[in-house]
Every structure is written in C-alpha cells, then in structure tokens.
Amino acid sequence: MDKQWIVVADAAQARIFVRDGHGALALAHTLSHDESRAHEGDLRTGGKGAVQESSGSGQHQPDPQTSTGEKHADIFAKEVAERLKQALNDNAFSTLVIAAAPAFLGLLRDQLDAPLEKTVDATIDKNWAQHDQQQIEKLINDQL
C-alpha cells in the first residue's frame, strides 16, 4: 500500500500522521506556530503600523482588511505547505489527506503547488486539531 499522510491542522498547530493499511495512525511530525495563539495586541508582523494622515491629525492602519492573526495564519499555512513539499520531494508519502479548520484549510489549499495537489485524496473542513490521536483516528476512518 502507498504511504498516506494525514495532516490535522488549525492556524496554531499541525500534526502529521502516517496511516497504515488498517487505518491506524502514527504521529510523524508536529509543527506549531505560537504567534497564532497570541492575542492580537501582542503580535507584530513587521508592518509599518499606523500611518499618519498628511492632512489632519488622524491615523489609520495601512491594511485594515487583514488582521495580524490572519497574517500569522497565512505564514503558518506557508510553513506547513513547505514541509509537505519537502516531504513529497523526499518520497515520504504518496497520498495526502488534510483535515483542517475551514478558514485555515482555505489558506493551506492556496499554498499547495500542482504536484502536491495531485497527492491530495481528500480534504475535510473540520477543526480536529484539539482532539487526541485516538479520536482523530476514529474520525478519519469514519470519513474515508
């Protein structure tokens, strides 16, 4: 049987499991992004912060549509995708299942290149990141 990886993730953590032919999972890798757990006011993304208006005394944020938390989630999605790309290049897996919080799943999908997309057998838009391995195994086996 081909080696299947199962990615269970949200904006703060990703666990990568190897699934055997009987549906059992073994934890292979854990990635975390502590900044995604922090409060918005405690985060910096390296941006310019508030911008002083040239006329008047007002200030505004340069990109009010994207919160700092969303920026950090996007950064983490890139990290997870890079780890998966590296593993695919190393022939660590042949098929992939991704179970992620819906918002994070969209960010992660945006980071997958064509070769990686071809390996995706299924995506599950559920946030199972806080579940233990036994619960995840049951949920995955029920879904697939």
Backbone bond lengths (Angstrom), bond angles and torsions (degrees), N, CA, C in turn:
res aa  C-N    CA-C-N  psi(-1)  N-CA   C-N-CA  omega(-1)  CA-C   N-CA-C  phi
1 M - - - 1.461 - - 1.520 109.84 -
2 D 1.311 114.85 145.12 1.458 119.87 176.67 1.520 109.84 -66.74
3 K 1.331 115.04 151.60 1.465 119.67 178.67 1.527 108.86 -80.31
4 Q 1.321 115.24 124.70 1.461 121.14 -179.03 1.518 109.61 -111.00
5 W 1.313 115.25 131.99 1.459 121.26 173.39 1.520 108.50 -103.51
6 I 1.320 114.62 142.32 1.461 122.84 175.70 1.518 106.91 -116.99
7 V 1.320 117.17 122.13 1.464 122.05 177.32 1.524 107.58 -104.82
8 V 1.325 116.28 124.72 1.460 122.65 176.25 1.518 106.04 -119.51
9 A 1.348 116.42 118.25 1.463 118.14 -169.50 1.520 113.11 -147.97
10 D 1.319 112.78 158.29 1.458 122.83 163.85 1.527 106.10 -138.73
11 A 1.307 118.31 -168.56 1.470 120.68 -174.99 1.525 113.71 -70.20
12 A 1.340 117.58 -11.07 1.462 120.28 -176.08 1.521 114.31 -112.13
13 Q 1.328 117.54 -23.14 1.460 119.29 -178.60 1.521 110.99 -150.90
14 A 1.321 114.75 153.62 1.457 121.74 174.12 1.518 108.10 -138.62
15 R 1.301 115.34 130.96 1.455 120.54 173.40 1.520 107.76 -115.49
16 I 1.315 115.28 135.70 1.451 121.49 -179.52 1.518 107.29 -114.42
17 F 1.326 115.05 122.15 1.453 121.97 -179.82 1.523 109.72 -111.49
18 V 1.317 115.38 151.40 1.458 121.43 169.96 1.520 105.83 -101.46
19 R 1.333 116.41 131.13 1.458 121.64 -178.66 1.522 109.00 -106.58
20 D 1.326 116.01 127.18 1.461 118.96 179.45 1.529 110.36 -88.05
21 G 1.316 116.57 179.50 1.461 121.59 -176.54 1.510 114.60 -66.03
22 H 1.322 117.63 -15.07 1.454 121.88 179.70 1.523 111.96 -99.49
23 G 1.327 118.00 2.72 1.457 121.91 179.10 1.516 114.60 90.90
24 A 1.325 117.60 0.29 1.468 120.57 179.30 1.528 110.04 -76.17
25 L 1.325 115.85 142.46 1.460 121.42 179.83 1.522 110.42 -106.91
26 A 1.320 115.21 143.78 1.462 122.35 172.71 1.522 107.17 -128.86
27 L 1.326 116.59 128.82 1.464 120.72 -179.86 1.524 109.74 -67.55
28 A 1.329 115.97 125.61 1.461 121.19 -179.64 1.528 111.92 -107.07
29 H 1.334 117.54 -40.88 1.464 121.60 -175.82 1.523 109.97 -148.38
30 T 1.317 114.95 150.08 1.459 121.79 173.18 1.521 108.01 -130.90
31 L 1.316 115.59 130.53 1.462 121.97 175.58 1.520 107.20 -121.02
32 S 1.324 116.46 143.16 1.459 118.52 177.20 1.525 110.01 -138.57
33 H 1.316 113.45 155.19 1.461 121.12 179.51 1.523 106.73 -135.24
34 D 1.326 115.56 89.83 1.463 121.17 -174.00 1.522 113.38 -59.91
35 E 1.325 117.00 -29.80 1.465 119.78 -179.30 1.526 111.45 -62.07
36 S 1.333 117.41 -28.10 1.459 120.20 179.63 1.522 112.30 -72.72
37 R 1.316 117.26 -15.61 1.461 121.39 177.44 1.529 112.04 -90.12
38 A 1.313 117.32 -17.09 1.464 122.06 -175.16 1.530 111.11 -74.63
39 H 1.319 114.78 160.89 1.463 120.18 174.81 1.528 109.54 -73.43
40 E 1.318 115.56 148.67 1.461 121.63 -178.30 1.531 112.86 -50.18
41 G 1.318 117.17 -43.62 1.459 120.77 -176.37 1.517 114.12 -68.78
42 D 1.344 116.32 -17.14 1.461 120.43 -179.29 1.522 112.53 -91.77
43 L 1.312 117.42 -3.04 1.467 121.20 -174.23 1.516 112.38 -101.82
44 R 1.343 114.73 150.17 1.456 122.01 170.62 1.512 106.73 -134.31
45 T 1.292 117.04 139.94 1.455 120.21 179.63 1.513 111.94 -110.31
46 G 1.304 117.47 4.52 1.452 119.86 -178.18 1.520 112.18 87.40
47 G 1.332 115.53 7.81 1.451 119.62 179.64 1.516 111.14 -75.70
48 K 1.304 116.22 -176.87 1.453 121.35 -175.55 1.519 112.83 -86.99
49 G 1.341 117.35 -7.62 1.458 119.36 -179.72 1.514 110.43 74.87
50 A 1.299 116.06 -151.02 1.456 120.53 -178.36 1.523 110.48 -71.73
51 V 1.324 115.06 147.08 1.462 121.89 -179.75 1.518 108.42 -111.52
52 Q 1.312 116.65 130.56 1.465 121.91 178.73 1.528 109.13 -79.16
53 E 1.321 116.13 129.45 1.461 120.54 176.78 1.523 109.68 -68.79
54 S 1.325 117.22 143.62 1.463 120.40 -179.48 1.532 111.80 -73.26
55 S 1.313 116.36 -27.93 1.461 118.70 175.80 1.521 108.04 -121.85
56 G 1.288 116.38 131.35 1.456 120.23 -177.90 1.519 111.33 91.54
57 S 1.308 115.34 -173.07 1.456 119.37 -175.82 1.527 112.96 -114.48
58 G 1.316 117.62 14.44 1.468 120.67 -176.87 1.516 113.54 -81.49
59 Q 1.313 115.13 158.36 1.455 122.83 173.86 1.520 108.04 -128.87
60 H 1.334 116.07 154.00 1.459 119.76 174.35 1.515 109.68 -147.41
61 Q 1.316 115.90 161.28 1.457 120.97 176.03 1.531 108.01 -81.23
62 P 1.332 118.29 139.80 1.446 120.61 -177.11 1.529 113.66 -66.99
63 D 1.327 119.63 -26.64 1.457 122.27 -179.61 1.524 108.70 -137.10
64 P 1.331 117.17 78.03 1.459 119.58 -174.10 1.524 113.78 -71.04
65 Q 1.326 118.98 -14.40 1.456 121.62 -177.28 1.532 112.67 -79.69
66 T 1.315 119.02 -20.50 1.455 122.30 -177.06 1.523 109.56 -117.25
67 S 1.327 115.65 117.59 1.460 119.25 179.49 1.523 109.78 -77.45
68 T 1.312 115.28 163.47 1.462 120.72 177.63 1.520 110.22 -61.80
69 G 1.328 116.98 -38.71 1.462 120.66 178.23 1.522 111.72 -61.52
70 E 1.328 116.65 -40.50 1.470 120.49 178.06 1.523 111.02 -65.75
71 K 1.321 116.17 -37.49 1.466 119.63 178.04 1.523 110.58 -64.31
72 H 1.340 116.57 -40.84 1.460 119.77 178.92 1.526 111.25 -69.08
73 A 1.317 117.99 -35.14 1.462 120.84 176.15 1.528 110.11 -63.02
74 D 1.324 116.86 -40.31 1.462 121.24 178.09 1.533 110.87 -65.40
75 I 1.315 116.46 -40.81 1.473 120.79 177.39 1.531 109.82 -60.55
76 F 1.336 116.33 -44.29 1.463 119.94 -179.68 1.528 111.29 -67.18
77 A 1.323 117.70 -38.36 1.468 120.61 177.11 1.532 110.08 -58.83
78 K 1.325 116.98 -40.14 1.468 120.75 177.24 1.524 110.59 -63.93
79 E 1.345 117.33 -41.12 1.462 121.26 179.22 1.528 111.07 -62.23
80 V 1.334 116.62 -45.01 1.462 120.89 179.95 1.527 109.94 -63.50
81 A 1.323 116.74 -45.60 1.461 120.33 179.96 1.528 111.49 -61.96
82 E 1.319 117.12 -40.31 1.471 120.11 178.06 1.525 111.24 -63.39
83 R 1.327 116.86 -40.08 1.471 120.40 177.53 1.522 110.12 -62.66
84 L 1.331 117.02 -41.95 1.462 121.12 179.18 1.529 111.38 -66.77
85 K 1.332 117.16 -41.02 1.470 120.70 177.95 1.525 110.83 -61.11
86 Q 1.323 116.06 -43.46 1.462 120.90 179.19 1.525 110.18 -62.24
87 A 1.326 116.95 -44.72 1.466 121.10 -179.67 1.525 111.55 -65.07
88 L 1.315 116.77 -38.43 1.464 119.80 177.61 1.526 110.08 -64.40
89 N 1.313 117.07 -42.30 1.466 121.06 177.50 1.522 111.98 -62.56
90 D 1.341 116.35 -29.50 1.470 122.10 178.45 1.531 111.88 -88.08
91 N 1.341 117.10 5.36 1.472 122.98 -178.24 1.528 112.64 57.93
92 A 1.318 117.08 35.27 1.458 121.82 179.90 1.524 112.10 -74.55
93 F 1.326 117.41 -23.96 1.456 121.86 177.94 1.521 109.04 -149.96
94 S 1.331 114.22 162.21 1.462 118.52 176.82 1.521 111.92 -117.14
95 T 1.339 117.11 -26.16 1.463 120.48 176.33 1.523 109.04 -133.10
96 L 1.322 114.34 157.74 1.453 121.84 -171.86 1.518 109.68 -137.97
97 V 1.325 115.62 138.40 1.461 122.87 170.18 1.513 106.23 -123.13
98 I 1.320 116.62 132.44 1.465 121.25 -179.52 1.524 108.92 -118.70
99 A 1.329 115.97 121.20 1.460 122.55 173.22 1.519 106.19 -116.76
100 A 1.326 116.38 116.42 1.462 119.10 -175.16 1.527 110.65 -147.90
101 A 1.326 113.96 156.63 1.458 120.00 173.53 1.529 107.77 -53.32
102 P 1.327 118.97 137.82 1.465 121.17 -172.24 1.526 115.14 -49.94
103 A 1.316 118.45 -47.19 1.472 119.98 -178.87 1.521 110.83 -64.76
104 F 1.330 116.59 -40.89 1.461 120.24 -179.55 1.531 110.91 -71.25
105 L 1.319 117.05 -34.77 1.462 120.31 178.07 1.528 110.21 -59.01
106 G 1.327 117.12 -41.74 1.466 120.44 177.57 1.521 111.69 -62.28
107 L 1.325 117.12 -43.27 1.466 120.42 178.22 1.524 111.24 -63.89
108 L 1.316 116.28 -41.14 1.462 120.34 -179.45 1.525 111.07 -67.44
109 R 1.310 117.30 -42.90 1.478 120.69 177.20 1.526 110.93 -57.07
110 D 1.323 116.23 -39.13 1.468 120.56 -179.79 1.526 112.19 -63.42
111 Q 1.327 117.45 -22.13 1.463 121.61 -176.90 1.531 113.61 -94.69
112 L 1.324 117.81 -8.57 1.456 120.68 -177.73 1.521 110.31 -77.85
113 D 1.322 116.84 129.45 1.459 119.83 175.28 1.534 108.90 -83.62
114 A 1.330 117.19 174.36 1.464 122.02 -174.68 1.534 113.10 -59.16
115 P 1.351 119.67 -47.08 1.463 118.19 179.55 1.536 112.95 -61.34
116 L 1.317 116.24 -37.09 1.461 119.97 179.43 1.530 110.66 -70.35
117 E 1.323 116.89 -40.62 1.466 120.92 178.37 1.521 111.44 -58.40
118 K 1.321 116.74 -36.06 1.470 120.74 -179.14 1.522 112.61 -64.92
119 T 1.322 117.45 -23.77 1.466 120.52 -178.86 1.522 112.69 -85.52
120 V 1.322 118.49 -12.31 1.462 121.83 -175.23 1.531 109.87 -74.55
121 D 1.341 115.25 113.60 1.463 121.32 177.06 1.525 111.21 -82.42
122 A 1.330 116.56 -35.98 1.462 120.20 -177.18 1.520 109.87 -158.61
123 T 1.332 114.74 150.10 1.458 121.20 169.72 1.526 107.06 -123.62
124 I 1.309 114.83 140.71 1.463 121.70 -178.25 1.522 107.11 -126.48
125 D 1.327 116.74 116.74 1.463 120.37 -176.53 1.531 111.03 -89.68
126 K 1.328 113.79 66.25 1.466 122.32 178.29 1.521 108.73 -132.44
127 N 1.318 115.87 143.07 1.457 119.95 178.11 1.524 109.32 -92.40
128 W 1.326 115.55 93.64 1.459 122.03 178.75 1.516 111.35 -105.49
129 A 1.299 117.98 11.98 1.468 121.62 -173.97 1.525 112.83 -61.69
130 Q 1.312 118.20 -28.69 1.460 120.65 -178.38 1.525 112.86 -89.13
131 H 1.323 117.67 -5.48 1.467 120.94 179.14 1.522 110.67 -76.68
132 D 1.326 115.64 154.38 1.462 118.63 175.95 1.534 109.35 -80.84
133 Q 1.312 115.08 169.86 1.461 120.85 -173.57 1.533 112.12 -59.41
134 Q 1.307 117.71 -39.31 1.458 121.66 -178.82 1.534 110.87 -64.79
135 Q 1.332 116.83 -42.67 1.463 120.46 177.53 1.522 110.83 -64.31
136 I 1.333 116.48 -42.60 1.464 120.42 -179.76 1.526 110.27 -62.75
137 E 1.322 116.29 -43.34 1.465 120.39 178.44 1.526 111.28 -56.95
138 K 1.322 116.48 -45.96 1.474 120.54 179.09 1.525 110.66 -63.39
139 L 1.332 116.44 -47.11 1.467 120.26 -178.70 1.527 111.62 -61.99
140 I 1.324 117.24 -43.51 1.465 121.72 179.25 1.530 109.91 -62.38
141 N 1.324 116.74 -47.79 1.472 120.10 -178.43 1.523 111.83 -64.96
142 D 1.328 117.18 -31.18 1.471 120.11 175.85 1.525 111.68 -70.93
143 Q 1.343 116.85 -32.67 1.468 121.90 -177.37 1.526 113.37 -80.28
144 L 1.330 116.14 -33.14 1.469 119.50 -173.24 1.520 113.08 -97.71
